[in-house]
Each structure stands twice: as structure tokens, then as C-alpha cells.
Amino acid sequence: MFASRTEILQEVAGFPATVLVPTQFVWPYGGRRVLLTGSFTRWSEHLTMSAMEGCPTVFQVICNLTPGLHQYKFCVDGEWRHDEYKPSITGNYGIVNTVTVCLTREPNSLPALFSPRQPNSIMGMEVDNEASQHALVESDGIIQYAAPRISEADIRISRQRISVFLSAHMAYDILPDSGKVIALDVNLPIKQAFHILHEQGISVAPLWDSVRCQFVGVLSAMDFILILQELGNHGSNLTEEELETHTISAWKEGKHQMYKQLDKHGKPLQRGIIHAGPYDSLKDVAIKILQNNMSTVPIIHSSDQEGSYPQLLHLASLSEVLRCICRHYKHSSTSLPILQQPICEFSLGTWVPRIGDQRGRPLAMLRPNTLLSSALSLLAQAEVSSIPIVDENDALVDVYARSDITALAKDRVYAQLHLDEMSIRQALQLGQDANSSYGQRCQMCLRSDSLQKVMERLASPGVRRVIIIEAGSRRVEGIISLSDVFRFLLGRLIQTIILHLMCRKLTRGC
């Protein structure tokens, strides 16, 4: 009886053939039916992978493997695929297989086959150069590849190249060929305005003052949150009946009185609409959004001709700017050394603090039975776009976002409920329809995923945060937002700007 190639490699590496190591295989790229096969099944048996509960785009299966080198491949909806972000082997006929090495817990059991002094070939097969340089690490009994730590020089080079790219491209480059932009008149009743936001599926709209013939601000889902909190306040001057005729301008004026900011002379601070021009650089657009903690910035073209009105061209977001970066470097990712590094290698995003770590920031999370009033307060206080909803084991169930609040405008639901009597689960059920899907609402990744993969997910329309989960348990490990990525990509430049803004706020408070 002839020995298989895997058995030969095990014998060369000195592994006992009787030891079995539980090894997890994960396919996080979606599909309807995913199968796994490999050298450990002699390529004849196909193992069905299961979608994680509540995470339909991530499939997994755990196999007991003998220590040594194994090759494997996925069959996704009838198409053979390999994981492009894992080490792979290319055969003589161009067939690419992903590879994994299973080790016992003894440190001396590392096979010499992966010694850096060995040539990049195994049994006549070509090994990916980059993959062969990856280190082997153990996590919870599962052996995985880990990319080498990136140097500060590589980070600095990547940031510089991205800065040059953003400076060389204008906001005009992200304007769509066709589309619609909705603006609201400031004299429109608040009630009607939020019906429009809900019906159009948007969470923010610029405001037009027909008397002054200019754009004067924006109405957002956060305004709706503040209004609902005001309605729930028993000492409020704003009643449900007044909401029928209360205009946007009246609400904005009252809001400025409640949260008014004073300049250094003690006078109310007059703040016009924050916008960008079509010929501003993408770097300026990104910095303007980050500076003012906005989700979008209006692109407005103002003409010098007498009698002409400013034109609202587009609402630019960080996801569109990120999409330009991803598209430009998609086929030249090697020019940015940081792209192929796993996200856990960077100080990026907010992570659940480790036990005993006093420096970690707590991660805001909700339970399905949390009251809507508490959720809205947390959204306003944390100044985030969405908050993960988890079960008793901190496993991801869903998310609640600012934009979900506009669903309460449907059929005047907000007038028929009390915020301290409705749970998050009930609020989400109100906004569910045939077009909504969990995969679109809740974007997830693993800590081992590359920065490029996370950036591509954040570049999708409507996505502002990606939730980091633990493979298998779906336990929430952290969150990476659009602003986190841009603060990292822009580096010291944005840190200097934020420090300058903090100094300005302190000066105004004196």
C-alpha cells in the first residue's frame, strides 16, 4: 500500500501519525453552499461547511487532522475557490490550493519544511513566496499563519502615498454620473420632513432657506433622536400636537438655544453649513468630515455670477473616498505595505479590553431587551453611527443604527409609543421590510482579516462600521469605523487637526 503525500511529509517532519489536532476551517466570503475538501480527505470526500448562526456570510467546519502539512480547497456554489489571503501552493498545472500546517503543542515540532533557509519548493510544488515567510502561531489549539509585524517605516510610506493620492484627486471625481439629491426647505414641518427621510431611505438632508437663497444646515437622524427625547421629557414645551406644525427652522433655533455655543466674546456662535466644493481635494473632503464628526458633507457649487444660486451636487461620504482608494490600489496593493496586514496588528478601532487591562476603552453594546430610550441616549452620548446588539454571551445578534430611528416616522409610530416601554427588538421589527437583510445591516470581519478586506467592506454604500467577531462563537471583539480607518491612514495630520480643535474648544470655554 502506497503512502500519501501528506503521510510522507509527516514522516519527514517527524510527527507521530496517531496524534489528531482539531483544526478550524473558515470561509468568510459568503455563498449559498460551501464544501471543503483536501489532502486529509484524499480529495474524494466533500465536507459540508455550516453558516454561523446570525452570520450567514461566514462558513466553518472543524476537522481532526494529523500533524503536518495539508492542502485544501473550497467549493462555493459549485465553483472551486481558494482563500487568497492565506498561504497557498501552486502545482505544475497552475492549480492553486490553500495550505495549513497542524502542530502538536511541543515547540520543537515545527517542521523543517518551512525553514527560511529551505528553497521555496516542496515535493516539486511552487510555494507562494509571501506565504512561506509567514510565522506559525497557535491560538486556542488552532494553528494559523501570522503575517510578520509591519515596520513604522512601511506605515509611514503607505500613509504618504495615500496622502499624495487623495491630494491629487478632487471631489468632482466622486460625483455620480446620475442620481438624485434631496434638500428640504427650512419652513417644512418637522413631522413631514422625517416622513420624507424615511420614504426616501436617507438619514440626512441639506436645508434650503428660500428667503436667504442659500443652504443653511442639515437635518439628520440625530435631530429625530433629540426630538423624541424631548417629547419623552415631561417638562418639555414641545407637544405632539405642536410637532404637526413645528417647522425645521423653529426646531433648529430652539436646538441652538438648548445647546448654544458662545464665541470668545460671549455671543452666540453663528455657524453656517459645512460644505465642500467640487474642486476641493479628496483629502480636504475627508478631513472636513472628520473635523466636524459628520457622516456626509454636501458638495456645493457656488457661482460668482450675479443672480445665480448655489447648486447642490452631491452628498459626499468617507465610504466614497475610501472606495476611490480601494479601486486605485486593487491591482497594485504591494505599493501599500499595510494593506495585506491583519487588522489586529494595528492600533485601529475600538476593541473589548482584555482581562486586567485598565487602559482599554469599554465597547458600547446593547441587549435585545434594552429599552429604546436607553439605546437612543447611548447613541447620542457615544456619538457613534450604530451599536452592536449581543446576547448573554456577547455574541452578535444585530445592530441598532441612527438611521433605524427614521422607521418610527412610518404611520406616525413615534406618536403612539413611549420610549421607555419599547425594546430594541420591537423597534427593529417596526423597520423590517422585504428589502432589508441582515447581511447589509451588519458587516462583520475576523481579527485575522487584512486591512484591505476591511477597507473594501467599509467602502460599500451605507456601511460605516465593521464589527470584529470571534470565529465560531460570534463573540464581539471590537469595532472598526470609517473614521477609525481614515484617522489611521492620515496619521499625524489628522491628529494635529483634532488637537487644534480641542484647543479651540478650550479657548471658547474660557
C-alpha positions as CSV (number, residue, x, y, z in Angstrom):
1,M,0.0,0.0,0.0
2,F,1.5,3.3,-1.0
3,A,1.7,6.2,1.5
4,S,0.0,9.5,0.6
5,R,2.0,12.7,0.1
6,T,0.7,14.0,3.4
7,E,1.9,10.9,5.2
8,I,5.3,11.2,3.6
9,L,5.6,14.8,4.8
10,Q,4.5,13.8,8.3
11,E,7.2,11.2,8.4
12,V,9.8,13.6,7.1
13,A,8.8,16.2,9.8
14,G,8.9,13.6,12.5
15,F,5.2,13.7,13.5
16,P,3.6,10.7,15.1
17,A,0.7,9.6,12.8
18,T,-1.7,8.9,15.7
19,V,-2.0,12.4,17.0
20,L,-5.1,14.3,15.9
21,V,-5.3,18.1,16.1
22,P,-8.7,19.9,16.0
23,T,-8.4,22.4,13.1
24,Q,-10.9,25.1,12.2
25,F,-11.5,26.0,8.6
26,V,-13.3,29.2,7.8
27,W,-14.8,30.6,4.6
28,P,-15.8,34.2,5.4
29,Y,-16.7,35.3,1.9
30,G,-20.3,34.3,1.5
31,G,-22.2,31.8,-0.7
32,R,-25.2,29.6,-0.5
33,R,-23.5,26.1,-0.2
34,V,-19.8,25.7,0.8
35,L,-17.9,22.4,0.8
36,L,-14.4,21.6,2.0
37,T,-12.1,19.0,0.6
38,G,-8.3,18.4,0.8
39,S,-5.4,16.1,1.2
40,F,-6.8,14.9,4.5
41,T,-9.9,13.5,2.8
42,R,-7.7,12.2,-0.1
43,W,-9.6,14.8,-2.2
44,S,-12.5,12.3,-2.5
45,E,-14.8,13.4,0.3
46,H,-16.5,16.8,0.4
47,L,-17.3,18.1,3.9
48,T,-20.3,20.4,4.2
49,M,-19.5,23.7,6.0
50,S,-22.1,25.4,8.2
51,A,-23.0,29.0,8.2
52,M,-22.6,30.6,11.6
53,E,-25.8,31.4,13.4
54,G,-26.7,35.1,12.7
55,C,-23.6,35.4,10.4
56,P,-24.7,33.9,7.1
57,T,-21.7,35.0,5.1
58,V,-19.2,33.1,7.3
59,F,-19.0,29.3,7.0
60,Q,-16.9,26.9,9.2
61,V,-16.1,23.3,9.9
62,I,-13.7,21.7,12.4
63,C,-11.7,18.7,11.3
64,N,-9.4,16.4,13.3
65,L,-6.1,16.4,11.4
66,T,-2.9,14.6,11.9
67,P,0.1,17.0,12.5
68,G,1.8,18.1,9.3
69,L,1.2,19.9,6.0
70,H,-2.2,19.8,4.5
71,Q,-3.7,21.2,1.3
72,Y,-7.3,22.1,0.9
73,K,-9.8,23.9,-1.3
74,F,-13.4,25.2,-1.1
75,C,-16.3,24.5,-3.4
76,V,-18.5,27.6,-3.3
77,D,-21.9,27.2,-5.1
78,G,-20.2,24.7,-7.5
79,E,-17.1,26.8,-8.1
80,W,-13.6,25.8,-6.8
81,R,-12.1,28.5,-4.7
82,H,-9.0,29.0,-2.5
83,D,-8.5,31.6,0.2
84,E,-6.4,34.4,-1.4
85,Y,-5.5,35.8,2.0
86,K,-3.9,32.5,3.2
87,P,-0.7,30.8,2.2
88,S,-1.1,28.7,-0.9
89,I,0.7,26.2,-3.2
90,T,0.6,26.3,-7.0
91,G,1.0,23.0,-8.7
92,N,2.6,22.2,-12.1
93,Y,-0.7,22.7,-13.9
94,G,-1.5,26.0,-12.3
95,I,-3.9,24.6,-9.7
96,V,-3.7,26.7,-6.5
97,N,-4.5,25.1,-3.2
98,T,-4.5,26.7,0.3
99,V,-2.1,25.1,2.7
100,T,-2.1,24.8,6.5
101,V,0.2,23.2,9.0
102,C,-1.1,21.4,12.1
103,L,1.3,21.2,15.0
104,T,1.3,19.5,18.4
105,R,1.9,21.6,21.4
106,E,5.6,20.8,21.7
107,P,7.6,23.8,20.5
108,N,10.2,21.6,18.8
109,S,7.6,20.1,16.5
110,L,7.9,22.9,13.9
111,P,8.6,21.1,10.6
112,A,11.9,21.9,8.9
113,L,10.0,22.1,5.6
114,F,9.2,25.8,6.4
115,S,12.6,26.8,7.5
116,P,13.5,30.1,5.7
117,R,16.8,28.6,4.6
118,Q,15.0,25.9,2.6
119,P,14.2,26.7,-1.1
120,N,10.6,27.7,-1.9
121,S,9.6,24.3,-3.2
122,I,8.1,21.2,-1.6
123,M,7.9,17.9,-3.4
124,G,8.1,19.7,-6.8
125,M,5.4,22.2,-5.9
126,E,5.9,26.0,-6.0
127,V,5.2,27.8,-2.7
128,D,3.9,31.4,-2.6
129,N,7.0,33.5,-1.6
130,E,5.0,35.8,0.7
131,A,3.2,32.8,2.3
132,S,6.4,31.0,3.1
133,Q,7.7,33.9,5.1
134,H,4.6,33.9,7.5
135,A,5.2,32.7,11.0
136,L,3.2,29.9,12.6
137,V,1.2,30.8,15.8
138,E,-1.2,28.9,18.0
139,S,-4.5,30.3,19.2
140,D,-6.9,28.1,21.3
141,G,-5.3,25.0,20.0
142,I,-5.6,26.0,16.3
143,I,-2.5,26.6,14.3
144,Q,-2.7,29.6,12.0
145,Y,-0.3,31.7,9.9
146,A,0.5,35.2,11.1
147,A,2.0,37.9,8.9
148,P,5.2,39.4,10.2
149,R,4.9,42.7,12.1
150,I,5.0,45.7,9.9
151,S,7.6,48.3,10.5
152,E,6.9,52.0,11.2
153,A,8.7,52.8,8.0
154,D,6.2,50.8,6.0
155,I,3.3,52.5,7.7
156,R,4.9,55.9,7.1
157,I,5.4,55.1,3.4
158,S,1.8,53.8,3.0
159,R,0.4,57.0,4.6
160,Q,2.5,59.2,2.5
161,R,1.3,57.5,-0.8
162,I,-2.3,57.7,0.3
163,S,-1.9,61.3,1.2
164,V,-0.4,62.1,-2.3
165,F,-3.3,60.1,-4.0
166,L,-6.0,62.0,-2.0
167,S,-4.4,65.3,-2.7
168,A,-4.2,64.7,-6.4
169,H,-8.0,63.8,-6.8
170,M,-10.9,66.1,-6.4
171,A,-14.4,65.8,-5.0
172,Y,-15.5,66.1,-8.6
173,D,-14.1,62.6,-9.2
174,I,-16.7,61.0,-6.8
175,L,-19.7,62.8,-8.3
176,P,-22.1,60.1,-9.8
177,D,-23.0,60.3,-13.5
178,S,-26.7,60.4,-12.5
179,G,-28.7,60.4,-9.3
180,K,-30.8,62.5,-7.1
181,V,-30.0,64.8,-4.2
182,I,-32.8,65.7,-1.8
183,A,-32.9,69.1,0.0
184,L,-35.5,70.2,2.5
185,D,-37.0,73.7,2.9
186,V,-36.5,75.1,6.4
187,N,-40.2,76.0,6.6
188,L,-41.2,72.4,6.2
189,P,-42.9,70.9,9.2
190,I,-40.6,68.6,11.2
191,K,-43.2,65.7,11.0
192,Q,-43.3,65.9,7.2
193,A,-39.5,66.2,7.0
194,F,-39.0,62.9,8.8
195,H,-41.6,61.2,6.7
196,I,-39.6,62.2,3.7
197,L,-36.3,60.9,5.2
198,H,-38.0,57.5,5.9
199,E,-39.7,57.2,2.5
200,Q,-36.5,58.2,0.6
201,G,-34.4,55.8,2.7
202,I,-31.9,58.6,3.7
203,S,-30.8,59.7,7.1
204,V,-29.6,63.2,6.3
205,A,-30.7,66.1,4.0
206,P,-29.3,69.6,3.5
207,L,-31.6,72.5,4.4
208,W,-32.5,75.3,2.0
209,D,-33.6,78.8,3.1
210,S,-35.6,80.3,0.3
211,V,-35.5,83.8,1.9
212,R,-31.7,83.9,2.1
213,C,-31.4,81.8,-1.1
214,Q,-28.7,79.6,0.4
215,F,-28.2,76.3,2.2
216,V,-28.1,76.8,5.9
217,G,-27.6,73.4,7.5
218,V,-28.7,69.8,7.5
219,L,-31.4,67.7,9.1
220,S,-30.3,64.3,10.3
221,A,-31.4,61.2,12.2
222,M,-29.8,62.7,15.3
223,D,-32.3,65.5,15.2
224,F,-35.1,63.0,15.2
225,I,-33.4,61.3,18.3
226,L,-33.3,64.6,20.1
227,I,-36.9,65.4,19.2
228,L,-38.1,62.0,20.5
229,Q,-36.2,62.5,23.7
230,E,-37.7,66.0,24.0
231,L,-41.2,64.5,23.5
232,G,-40.5,62.0,26.2
233,N,-39.4,64.7,28.6
234,H,-42.4,65.5,30.8
235,G,-41.2,69.1,31.3
236,S,-40.9,69.7,27.5
237,N,-42.5,72.6,25.8
238,L,-42.8,70.6,22.6
239,T,-46.0,68.5,22.4
240,E,-47.1,66.0,19.8
241,E,-49.7,68.5,18.6
242,E,-47.2,71.2,18.1
243,L,-45.0,68.7,16.2
244,E,-47.6,68.8,13.4
245,T,-46.8,72.4,12.6
246,H,-43.4,72.8,14.2
247,T,-41.0,73.8,11.3
248,I,-37.4,72.7,10.8
249,S,-36.3,76.3,11.3
250,A,-38.2,76.6,14.6
251,W,-36.6,73.3,15.8
252,K,-33.1,74.4,14.8
253,E,-33.5,77.7,16.5
254,G,-34.7,76.0,19.7
255,K,-31.9,73.5,19.5
256,H,-29.3,76.2,19.2
257,Q,-30.8,77.8,22.4
258,M,-30.6,74.5,24.3
259,Y,-27.1,73.6,23.1
260,K,-25.9,77.1,22.2
261,Q,-22.2,77.7,21.7
262,L,-20.6,81.0,22.5
263,D,-17.6,82.7,20.9
264,K,-14.8,84.3,22.9
265,H,-16.8,87.4,23.3
266,G,-19.8,85.5,24.9
267,K,-22.0,86.0,21.8
268,P,-24.0,83.1,20.2
269,L,-21.8,81.4,17.7
270,Q,-23.1,81.8,14.1
271,R,-22.3,78.6,12.2
272,G,-23.2,78.2,8.6
273,I,-23.5,75.0,6.6
274,I,-20.3,73.0,6.4
275,H,-19.7,72.0,2.8
276,A,-17.0,71.4,0.2
277,G,-16.6,72.5,-3.4
278,P,-16.3,70.2,-6.4
279,Y,-12.7,71.1,-6.9
280,D,-11.6,70.5,-3.3
281,S,-9.2,67.6,-2.9
282,L,-10.5,64.3,-1.5
283,K,-8.1,64.8,1.4
284,D,-9.8,68.1,2.2
285,V,-13.2,66.4,2.0
286,A,-12.2,63.6,4.3
287,I,-10.6,66.0,6.8
288,K,-13.7,68.2,6.8
289,I,-15.9,65.2,7.6
290,L,-13.6,64.0,10.4
291,Q,-13.2,67.5,11.8
292,N,-16.9,68.1,12.3
293,N,-17.9,64.5,13.2
294,M,-20.2,64.3,10.2
295,S,-21.5,61.3,8.2
296,T,-21.6,63.3,4.9
297,V,-20.6,66.7,3.6
298,P,-22.6,68.5,0.9
299,I,-20.7,69.3,-2.3
300,I,-22.0,72.7,-3.3
301,H,-21.0,74.7,-6.4
302,S,-21.2,78.4,-5.9
303,S,-21.0,80.7,-9.0
304,D,-19.7,84.2,-8.9
305,Q,-22.3,85.3,-11.4
306,E,-24.9,87.8,-10.1
307,G,-28.3,86.3,-9.5
308,S,-27.1,82.7,-9.6
309,Y,-28.0,80.3,-6.8
310,P,-25.6,77.7,-5.2
311,Q,-26.1,74.3,-6.7
312,L,-26.2,71.1,-4.5
313,L,-24.3,68.5,-6.5
314,H,-23.9,65.6,-4.1
315,L,-23.6,64.4,-0.5
316,A,-20.0,63.0,-0.2
317,S,-19.2,60.4,2.4
318,L,-16.0,58.8,3.7
319,S,-17.1,55.5,2.1
320,E,-16.9,57.1,-1.3
321,V,-13.4,58.4,-0.7
322,L,-12.4,55.0,0.6
323,R,-13.8,53.4,-2.5
324,C,-11.5,55.5,-4.6
325,I,-8.5,54.3,-2.6
326,C,-9.6,50.7,-2.8
327,R,-10.2,50.9,-6.6
328,H,-6.9,52.6,-7.2
329,Y,-4.8,50.1,-5.2
330,K,-6.8,46.9,-6.0
331,H,-4.3,45.6,-8.5
332,S,-1.2,47.3,-7.0
333,S,-1.7,46.5,-3.3
334,T,2.1,45.8,-3.0
335,S,2.7,49.5,-3.2
336,L,0.9,49.9,0.1
337,P,2.7,47.5,2.6
338,I,-0.1,47.9,5.2
339,L,-2.9,46.5,3.1
340,Q,-2.2,42.8,3.5
341,Q,-1.5,43.1,7.2
342,P,-4.2,41.7,9.6
343,I,-6.2,44.4,11.4
344,C,-5.1,43.1,14.8
345,E,-1.6,44.3,14.0
346,F,-2.6,48.0,14.1
347,S,-3.9,50.4,16.7
348,L,-7.1,50.6,14.8
349,G,-10.7,50.8,16.1
350,T,-12.1,50.0,19.5
351,W,-11.6,46.6,21.0
352,V,-13.1,44.9,24.0
353,P,-10.5,45.3,26.8
354,R,-8.6,42.2,27.8
355,I,-9.0,41.0,31.4
356,G,-6.8,43.1,33.6
357,D,-6.3,45.8,31.0
358,Q,-7.1,49.1,32.7
359,R,-6.3,51.2,29.7
360,G,-8.9,49.7,27.3
361,R,-12.0,51.7,26.5
362,P,-15.3,50.0,27.1
363,L,-17.2,49.0,24.0
364,A,-20.8,50.1,23.9
365,M,-23.2,47.2,23.3
366,L,-26.9,46.6,23.7
367,R,-29.1,43.6,24.6
368,P,-32.2,42.8,22.6
369,N,-34.5,43.7,25.5
370,T,-32.8,47.0,26.2
371,L,-35.3,49.9,26.3
372,L,-35.3,52.1,23.2
373,S,-34.9,55.2,25.4
374,S,-31.6,53.8,26.8
375,A,-30.4,52.9,23.3
376,L,-31.1,56.4,21.9
377,S,-29.3,58.0,24.9
378,L,-26.3,55.8,24.3
379,L,-26.3,56.6,20.5
380,A,-26.3,60.4,21.4
381,Q,-23.7,60.1,24.2
382,A,-21.3,57.8,22.4
383,E,-21.5,59.8,19.2
384,V,-21.4,56.7,17.0
385,S,-23.5,55.6,14.0
386,S,-24.5,52.2,15.3
387,I,-24.2,49.9,18.3
388,P,-24.0,46.1,18.2
389,I,-26.8,44.1,19.8
390,V,-25.5,41.0,21.6
391,D,-26.9,38.1,23.6
392,E,-25.9,37.0,27.1
393,N,-22.6,35.5,25.7
394,D,-21.8,38.8,23.9
395,A,-22.4,37.0,20.6
396,L,-23.5,39.3,17.8
397,V,-27.3,39.3,17.1
398,D,-27.9,42.5,15.2
399,V,-27.1,46.2,15.2
400,Y,-29.1,49.3,16.0
401,A,-28.1,52.4,14.0
402,R,-29.1,56.0,14.0
403,S,-30.7,55.6,10.6
404,D,-33.1,53.0,12.1
405,I,-34.8,55.8,14.1
406,T,-36.5,57.1,10.9
407,A,-38.5,53.9,10.8
408,L,-40.6,55.4,13.7
409,A,-41.8,58.0,11.3
410,K,-43.8,55.4,9.4
411,D,-47.5,55.7,10.2
412,R,-46.6,58.1,13.0
413,V,-45.4,55.3,15.2
414,Y,-43.5,57.8,17.3
415,A,-46.8,59.4,18.4
416,Q,-48.2,56.1,19.6
417,L,-45.3,54.8,21.7
418,H,-43.3,55.6,24.8
419,L,-39.6,55.2,24.6
420,D,-39.3,53.6,28.0
421,E,-41.8,50.9,27.1
422,M,-40.4,49.6,23.8
423,S,-37.4,47.3,23.5
424,I,-34.7,47.4,20.8
425,R,-36.1,44.1,19.4
426,Q,-39.5,45.6,18.9
427,A,-38.1,48.8,17.4
428,L,-36.2,46.8,14.8
429,Q,-39.2,44.8,13.9
430,L,-41.0,48.0,13.1
431,G,-38.4,48.9,10.5
432,Q,-38.1,45.5,8.9
433,D,-39.3,45.1,5.3
434,A,-38.9,42.8,2.4
435,N,-35.8,44.7,1.1
436,S,-33.9,44.7,4.4
437,S,-31.3,42.0,5.1
438,Y,-29.1,41.1,8.0
439,G,-26.0,41.0,5.7
440,Q,-26.4,44.5,4.5
441,R,-27.2,45.9,8.0
442,C,-24.4,44.1,9.8
443,Q,-20.9,43.9,8.3
444,M,-18.5,41.6,10.1
445,C,-14.9,40.5,9.9
446,L,-12.3,38.5,11.8
447,R,-9.3,39.8,13.6
448,S,-7.1,37.9,11.1
449,D,-8.7,39.7,8.1
450,S,-6.4,42.0,6.2
451,L,-6.8,45.8,6.3
452,Q,-7.6,45.7,2.6
453,K,-10.5,43.4,3.1
454,V,-11.9,45.6,5.9
455,M,-11.5,48.7,3.8
456,E,-13.4,47.1,0.9
457,R,-16.3,46.3,3.2
458,L,-16.4,49.8,4.7
459,A,-16.3,51.2,1.1
460,S,-19.7,49.6,0.4
461,P,-22.6,52.1,0.2
462,G,-24.3,52.6,3.6
463,V,-21.7,50.9,5.7
464,R,-20.0,52.9,8.4
465,R,-18.8,50.3,10.9
466,V,-17.5,46.7,10.6
467,I,-17.9,44.5,13.7
468,I,-15.0,42.2,14.6
469,I,-16.3,38.9,15.8
470,E,-14.6,35.7,17.0
471,A,-14.9,32.8,14.5
472,G,-17.3,30.2,15.7
473,S,-18.8,31.9,18.8
474,R,-19.6,35.2,17.0
475,R,-18.5,37.0,20.2
476,V,-17.9,40.7,19.6
477,E,-14.2,41.5,19.9
478,G,-14.2,45.1,18.5
479,I,-15.5,47.6,16.0
480,I,-13.7,49.5,13.2
481,S,-15.4,52.5,11.8
482,L,-14.8,54.6,8.7
483,S,-13.4,57.4,10.8
484,D,-11.1,54.9,12.5
485,V,-9.6,53.9,9.2
486,F,-9.1,57.5,8.0
487,R,-7.6,58.6,11.2
488,F,-5.1,55.7,10.8
489,L,-4.5,56.4,7.1
490,L,-4.0,60.1,7.6
491,G,-1.8,59.6,10.7
492,R,-0.3,62.6,12.3
493,L,-2.0,65.1,10.0
494,I,-5.5,64.3,11.4
495,Q,-4.1,64.1,15.0
496,T,-2.7,67.6,14.7
497,I,-6.1,68.9,13.4
498,I,-8.0,67.2,16.2
499,L,-5.6,68.6,18.8
500,H,-6.1,72.1,17.3
501,L,-9.9,71.7,17.5
502,M,-9.6,70.7,21.2
503,C,-7.5,73.8,21.9
504,R,-10.1,76.0,20.2
505,K,-12.9,74.4,22.3
506,L,-11.0,75.0,25.5
507,T,-10.3,78.6,24.4
508,R,-14.0,79.2,23.8
509,G,-14.9,77.8,27.2
510,C,-12.6,80.3,29.0
